[in-house]
Amino acid sequence: MSSDMLSDNVERFCKKHQVNKFIPRDFRRTFKTLAGQLKITKEIRDRIQHHALHDVSSVHDDRYDYSEE
């Protein structure tokens, strides 16, 4: 899906549901909160959102890509 198409769909959704202000970060924040309520660990939530993990194990040892998760 192109960014223009996504933008158009989001704009249409906001108008339909009377959402005044929307930024993409809202999706990320909502996901992080709801996934936590579902007991998904913070590590997995961070990986899903491509947050950098800076501990030695994550940087050098763990080569699994977690795509399926």
N, C-alpha and C positions, 0 to 999 in steps of 0.2 A: 504494500500500500504506500503510495507516495505521501510525502508530508503535506502537500496541498490537499489531497483527498482526506487525510486524517483531520487536518485543520477544518475543512468544510464540514465534516461529520460532527466534530466537537462543537462547532458553532451552531449547527442545526439542533443538536441535542440541548445545548444551553438555552436556546430560544424556546424550544418546545417545553422544557421543564422549568423555565423562568429562573435559570441560574445566572446571577448577576456578574460574578467574577470567577474566572477559572484560570488556573495556571497548571502546566504539566506536573509540577511538583505535588499538586493535590493528589494525583494518582499514586505517586510513590509513597506519600505519607499515609494515605488511606490503606494501601496494601500493607505497609509495614505494621500498622496498628492491627488490622484484621488478621493478618497472618500470625501475629503474636497471640491474639485471642484464640487462634486455632492450635496453639502450642507448637508452632514451627519455631525452631531455635533461632536465635539471633544470628548465629553463624550462617545458617542456610538462607535466612532473609537477606543478609548482607551479600552473600554470593549471588542470589537471584538479582539483586540490584547492582551488581558489579562493583561493590565497594572494595577498595583496596584493603587487603589483609597484610599487615606489616610484621607479624611475628615470624621468627626464623623458620618454623615449620611450614607456614603457609608460603613463604617466599621461596624456600629452597627444597623442601622435601615433598610436599603434597602436590603431585602433578595431575591428579584426577580433575576433570573439568566440570563435574557436577551438572552437566547439561540436562540429564533426565530429571533431576530433582527440581 
